[in-house]
Amino acid sequence: MARRHYGQIGFVDHLLRKRVSKREDKLERTLGLIDWRRLDRLLDPLSNSRRGAPGYPPLCLFKALLLAQWYDLSDPGLEDALADRLSFRKFTGIPLDEETPDETTFVRFRNLLREHGLAQELFDEVNRQLEGKGLMVKKGTLVDASIIEASVRRPSMKEGEVSKVDPDATFTSKHGKSYFGYKMHIGVDQGSGLIRRLLTTTAALHDSLAFRGLICGDEGAAYGDKAYGSKAHREWLKELGVKDCLMHKAARNTPLKNWQVWFNKAVSGPRAQVEQFFGIVKRSYGLARARYRGEARNATHFLILATAYNLRRSLSLV
């Protein structure tokens, strides 16, 4: 099915866009931050409308999903906002005389991103461009994980702790409290605060098992709490030539040595930066709990969210 092409803009669009362009708003600056054509090429194979009206340009829809992250919008809320807000139309490239996508279009497009594994490719491409601008400091990588509660009701003990609605979600406990859902594991660039790596797992997976997937190998050091401080991880970092800044954990009947206590205090300061990401996305990006069912769908959402976060974060770095 043919796809809409938004090339030339109308006279009214030109006047309004000229008026809006005088404002140095965040959306305007984000448009000039990266080369969006590279993302468009990644999305080119997609055809998100197999029947009915011509499909919207994939890049237009991806930009719309970014808006949904920044402004904490549901799919129906995003549909309404695109129809009402001139700045949103300008950012996505939808002319005033064209209809805006409906919520079903966003659902289908997100599913296509998941099926083709494109959320990861888009995240990686944005990071490549930000790295090319010198925004990735690479002084160190701060690793951590956060539990994201499932979007569904917790199963009862009679159900064997498996949800019939979302069987991928699992239980875990932290500080004596139980949780049900997923985990978002991240590797944050020390200094810039940008997300370099992101992994999604069920909540039951121990943080340490995701550690190697969060280290790039070109950073100066790796920071992590006591959950990551195993002998195997320390030896692996040494092989990579990455400085070991993982906190030490006391063993049974073997308290920490004085130097280890001092070391833990020294690395706790830099590690605090990793908490900023989780705080922002849970307060401002609507990630108090998962929005979707299934590990794959949530992984796609988390990657889009991290891409949006990195773009917005970069505005304060350039």
N, C-alpha and C positions, 0 to 999 in steps of 0.2 A: 504494500500500500504506500502511496506517495507520502512524502514528509513535507510539512510546512517549511518554507524557507523565509527567514526574516532578513531581507537584504536592505533595500532602500527604505527610508522612513518618510512618513508623510509630513506635510507642512506644519500641522498642529503638533506632531511629535517633535519636530525640529525646534519650534518655539518653546515648548515646555521643557525639552531636554536642555536647551541653552540656558533657560532660567534655573533649572535644578543644578546644572553643572557649576554654577557660581558657588555653591555650598561645598565646602571641603568635608563632606560627610564620610563615614566609614565605608559605605558601599561604593562610593565613587573611588576612594583610594584602593579598595580591594580589587576593583576592576583593573587598575593599573599595576597591581602588585606582581602578577605572574602572566605568563603567556598562555592564555586560555585555549589557544589553538591546539596546543599539545594535548590538552585534556579532551578536546573535541575529536582528535584523531583516535584516541583510545576508545571513545564512545561511538565512533562511526559505524561499527558493525551492528549496533543495536537498531532494531526496528520495533518500537514500543507500541505500535498500533497495527495489528494484523488484520483488522476489519473495522469498518465504520469510517469515521472522519480521518483525514490525513494526520499522521503522527506529529507530535511536537518535536523540535530539534532536541536530541538527547542532552546537549550541553545546557540548553534552556531549563530542562527538567532537573539536571544536577544542580544548577545554581539555585533553583527553587528549593531543593532539599537542604542546601546550605542555609538559606534564609530561615527554614523551619528550625534549624538548630540554634541559630543566633537569637531568634525571637521566641523560642519555645512554643512552636505552633504545631497543632495536630494537623492531619491531612485536611480535614474540613476547614480548619482555621487558616491553613495556607492557601486553600482555594479562595476563600473570602478576601484574604489580604492581597493576593495578586490581582484580584478584580478591582480593589479599592485604592491601592497605594501606588502612586506614580513612581516612587523610588524603587519599588519592587519590580515593576514592569521594566524600568530602565536597566536594572541590574541583570535581569534574566533575558532582556532583549526582545520582549513582547511588545509590538506596536499597539497603540491605543485603539486601532480599528480591528484588532484581532481578539478572538475569544481567548480566555485564559484556561489552563488545564483544570479539570475537576479532580476531586479526591481519588477517584478510581484510577485515574492516569498515574498519580503518584504511587499508588500501591503497585500497579503493574510495572512501572519503571524500576522501583526498588527491588522487585522480584527479579527483574532482568539483570540488575547489577549483581544480585546474589548468585543467580544461575551462571553468569559468565565470570564470576570472580573479579569484577571490575572495581569494586570498592577498594580493594587492596592496591590495585594498579593505580587508581586515582590518588590515593593517599601517598603512595611512593613517588608518583610524578610530582605532586605538589612539594614534597620534601626535597626532591632533587633540585627543583627550581629555587627553593629557599636556601638550600645548601650552596647553590651556585651564586647566590647573592651574598654569601658569607655570613648568613644568619645562624648557621649551626656552629656553635663554638667548639664542640668535641672535647672540651676539657674533661668531661666525665659524663657518665650515664647514671642516673638515679632510678633505681628500679623499685617498684611497689605494686600492690594489687588492692583492689577494693571490691567488696561484695555488692552486687546489684540485685536487689530483691526481684523475684519473678513477677510477671504481670498477672499471674493467676493465683487463686486461693491455694494455700498450703494444703497438701493432702493429709488425710487423717492417718493414724497409725494402722487402721484397718486396711488401708490401701497399700500397705507395705512401703510407705514413704516415697511412692512414685505417683506423680500426677498423671492422670489419664488425659488431661488437656494439654499439658506441657511435660512430656516424659523426659526431656533433656535436663530440666532443672533438678538440682540436687540440694541436699541439706549440708550445712556445715555449722560449726560453732566458733565463736570468738568472744573472749573475755566472759565466758559463762553464759552467753546468749546464743540462741540458735537462729540461723538464717536459712532461707530457701530461695535458690535462684542461680545466679551466674557470678563469675569473676571477670573483672577487667584488669589485665596485667599491662603495665606500661613501662617504657624506658624513656626517661625525660633527659633532654640535653641540658647539662649543668651550665648555668649562665643565661642561656636564652629562654629556657622553660618550654621549648618546643618538644612535641612528642615524636620520638624517632622510631619507636617500635610499639606495637599494640597487639596483644593476644587476648582472645576470648575463650574461656573455658567454663565448665560447670563449677558451682561453688565448692564442691567437694575436693577439687584438685588442690593439693598443697602448693603454696606460693613458689616454693623452691623448684618445683618441676617445670616451671615456665621460665626460669632464670636465663638459660642459654639462648632462648629465643628473643630475649630483650637486649642482648649485648651485640653491638655492631662489629666490634673488633678494632675500630679505628679511634676509639675514645681513649683519653689519657688515664681514666680511672673508672671503677665501677663501685657505686655506693648502694648498699642494701641493709635492711634490718637483720636481726638475728635469724630470721627464717631462712636466709640465703647463705649464711656463713658456714657451709660445710667444707670439709677438707678437699673434696673433689672439685668444688667450685673454685677454691683458692688455687689449686694446682692448675686448673684449666685457664684461669686468668693469667697466671704466670707464663704459661705456654703462649698465650696471645700477646704477651707484653703489655697487658693492661694492669695498672696499679690496683691492688686489692684494698678496697675500703669498705669491706663487709664487716658488720658488727659481730662481735664475739658473743657466744652464748655459753653460760656456765653448764657444766655437766653434773650429774648426780655425784655428790660428795667431792666435787672438784670446783671450788669457787673461782671466779675470775681473778687473775693476777692484777696487780695494781696498774701495770701498763695497759692491760686490756680494758680496764675500767676507764682509764684516761682516753684510750683510743676510741671507745664507744661514744664518749662525750664529744670528742673532737669531730667525729663524722656525723653526729646527729644534727649539727647545724646545717651543713649543705643538704642533707637529706630532707629537710623541712620543705624545700621547694617543690618536691614531688606532690605534696599534699595540696598545693594550690590548685592543680588541675582538677583533682577530684572534688574539691570544694566548689569550684566554679561551675563544673558541669552538672553537679547535683543541685546547686542553688539556682543557677541562671539558665541552664540548658535543659532543664526538666528531666534529669536522670535520677530522680529520687528512687525510681524503680524501673525495671525493664519495660519497654513499650510493646515488645513482640514476643511471640512464643517460638521456642526452638533456638538452639545455639547458633545455627547458621544465620537466621534472620537478625538476631541480636548482634552477631559479629559484624554484619553489614552495617547496621545502625551505628555501632560503636566506631567503626572506621570513618563513616561519614561525619560523625560528631567530632572525631579527632582531627579530621581534615579541616572542618570549619573552625575548630579551636586554633589550629596552627596558623590559619590565614588571619584570624582576628588578632592573635598574639603577635604576629609579625608586624602588624601596623605600628606597634609600640617599639619595634626594633629597628625599623628603617629610618 
